[in-house]
Structure formats: structure tokens, C-alpha cells
Amino acid sequence: MELNWTTFLLEMVNFLVLVWILKHFLFRPVQEVIARRRAGIEKTLSDAKGLHENAEALRHQYEGRLADWEQERRLAREALIREIETERTQRRAELHADLDKEREKGRVAEEHRRADALRGLEQTALAQAARFAARLLASAAGPETEARLVELAIAELRQLPPTKIATLRNHPAGSNAMTVTSAFPLTEGQRVRLTQALATLTGNESPLRFEQDDSLIAGLHIAIGPWILAANLRDELQAFTEAGHGE
Amino acid sequence: MSDVSLLIEPVLQLGPLRITDTVVTTWGIMALIWLVAWPVSRRLAIDPGPAQTAAEGLVCAVEEAVAAVSPQHVYRIMPFIGGLWIFLAIANLIGLVPGLDSPTRDLSATAALAILVFLSTHWFGIRIQGLKGYLRHYLTPSPILLPFHLIGEVTRTIALAVRLFGNMMSLEMAALLILLVAGFLAPVPILMLHIVEALVQAYIFGMLALIYVAGGIQSQQRNPED
């Protein structure tokens, strides 16, 4: 149990050298590689954390976008429903308007059709009445009837208004002959009275031309140039029928 | 374990220096450690192999033990404390190898380590706290305690050296006595106890050194206003 100073000193030196060896060949290199590994792990964890945060941010962004899309879809759906409802209401109103218009057109067309039918019936009735009257008068007419119509014509010539008389008198003489057409042969007395009445009326002393036309049924047809006086049954019946057409 | 005796005998004489087997064995341990550490340090990689895993496990265990006592100065005091643990564990166990003697059965070796612990305590304390600040802790909490601090410094260093020396020498002596009395293979159980005791003594010595060094550092850190 003695203390050997050489051993004592050498052991101190040996241990200090051993500490140096351990520090340079074991502790420091191993600590450095552990530090590098920890740095790598920290970097990996940091990267993973960053990726996780990015993924979370993307997830939140995606969820927000989905919510926005859902909101937009809901608003668009509501707008579409409102637009459809408005369009349907408008179309319904237009349809009702078109139906009313068509109904009105139908009603007017029906009225026109009824009026046309009524007018046709009236014309048919007038034509039948004219034919009936013409047939009746043709069978019943005679010189007596014509004599009364001649008297009636002379009376009408005398009752012409002054403006008409001035027009007849301003008519150039001889340019158009005055023609008197009768259904029956006129008597001499009737011809004289007609000649006097027309000469008085027109101031023209030129002789009249007398013609006969059975289609007049009875009465006279006096033509002074373009002016015509119809005092016969044919023209009266025709005027009656045309008056029915003009209504 | 040597079959000669418990005496420390010189191996060679270099002038005034008398080299004992303790020193030679220590050199052998140093060479062994270097031969193991050097290849491992050259092949370190991010993906460790078995040898690197063992080395990292050893370094991390030492680092955690030091950090548990002095977390602020781990990398400064870790080589010294780790060196104590590694060297003492190997030095205590190497006596189990036939023909070799444990260096720690020599009081000169344990005294040298104890003196190194004593000096390192002051070294680290002065480097970290400064000379004036470090010496002031001998006067706290009261200057009256200065003699007790000084006595404590000496006695704990002596105790550190004698404890390790006594335990290791006694183990080898017990094994030798059993071998002499009972014969071949009889000391095997005591040799198994030797393994446990060798590791425990290495741990105790290193932990006490760590506590002494950390105490020298942290004794002044408790009074930053000073």
C-alpha cells in the first residue's frame, strides 16, 4: 500500500491523455453525428410540419371554397327559381292575353260571319223580292201603268232643282241627242208633252228620239247626254236591289 | 487476476522512473480504447451500424447522466466524467483477465485519479466562475465554515482514492484467499461479484466526481448577485 510517485504522475498523465483520446475519437465525433442526425430529424419534422400546415391551409381553403360554391349554388338555384317563376307568370299572362285576343278575334270573326250571312240573306231576300216584284209587275204592267209613270216623269222634270236645270241648260245642244226609251209605244200626246217638258227644261228645241225597250217593264228612260232620268219599273227595282246591297 | 501476489512490482526501470504493471496495464487500456474508438469514429454515418449504435448509446448515456446533474455545462465536463466511467469500468474489470491486474488495486492510480478530480473541480469552477468568485464559496454561508470546507476538500479526495482502492484490492484479496483455501474454481462466485462491484465502484467514483465538479460550478451560481 505504498504510494509510488512515478505511477502516480504517470497515471495522471495517462488519464489526461485518455480523456483527450476519448474526446477526439469518441465523444466529439459521435456527438457531431448525433447532432447532424437530430438536425436532419428536426428538418424533416419541420418540413413535415410545414407540409402539414400547408395541407391544413389547403384543406381550410378547400372547405371555404366548397362553402362558397355551396352558397353560390344555393343563390343561383334561388335566382333560377325566381326567374322561372317570373318567366312562368309572364308566359301565363302572355298566354292569357293571346287567348283573350284569339277569343276576341273569334268573336269578331263570328260577328262578321253572322253579319255576312245576314247580309247574304238580305240580298237573297231582296233579289228574290226584286225578281218576284219584276215578275209580278211584268205581268201586271200595261199602257196604263206606263201612262201614270209618264205623268210621274213629267212631274219630276218640272220639280228638278234649279242647279240641276242650270247644268242641263249649259249642256251644249246637239252634241248628244236626247233619247226617250219606253216599255210600250208612247201616244202622240205623251210624246208632245214630253217634248215640251224637256224643251222647257233644257231650252233645247231639237226633236227627241223615241225608242222602245220591253225590259223596262213599264215607264220611261230619258237620256240627255250623260244625264239620265229613270222613271221605269226595271230601274226602280234595280235601284231597290242596289239599295239593299249598299246597306 | 495475477497469481503472484497483491504487491505492485516494477516492470521496467527507465532511469529514475520505475514503471509498474499498473502503468503498463493503463497503457494497454488506453490502446484498447483508442483501437476501438478510432475505427468507430472513422465510419460514423447518419444510418448507424451495430458498433456505431453501441458507441452512440454509450455517449448518450454519459451525456444524459451528466445533464441530469449539470445541464448547463454538459459538453465541458462530459469528456472528463465519461473518461472516468469508461476507464474505471475497464480498469476494474480487467483484473478478471488471467495474467492481468486491475490498475485500480494500486493506491497510486486511484490517488492520481482522485487528485485529478480534486484539481478538475477547482479548474472547472475557476474557469466558469472566475478565481475570485470561485474562492468566495469557501466563505459562504459564513467564513467560520472555511476550515470545514478545506477539510472537506481534502477528506473527500482521500476518501475517493481509498474507497476505490480498498474495494478493488479487497475483492482481489478475497478471491486470492478463497483460491488459496478452497482451490481451483472456488473463487468463481466471488469473481461474479467482482463484476458487479467493479461496475458499481466505477459508477460511484464517476458520479462522485461529477457531483464534486458540478458542486464547484453551481455553488457560485446560486448567488449570482455576488
Interface residues (C-beta under 8 A of the other chain):
Chain A: M1 E2 L3 N4 W5 T6 T7 F8 L9 L10 E11 M12 N14 F15 L16 V17 L18 V19 I21 L22 K23 F25 L26 F27 P29 V30 Q31 E32 V33 I34 R36 R37 G40
Chain B: I8 P16 L17 R18 I19 T20 T22 V23 T26 W27 I29 M30 I33 W34 A37 W38 V40 S41 L44 A45 I46 P48 Q52 A55 E56 V59 C60 V62 E63 Y75 M78 P79 F80 G82 G83 I86 F87 P103 D106 L107 S108 A109 A111 A112 L113 I115 L116
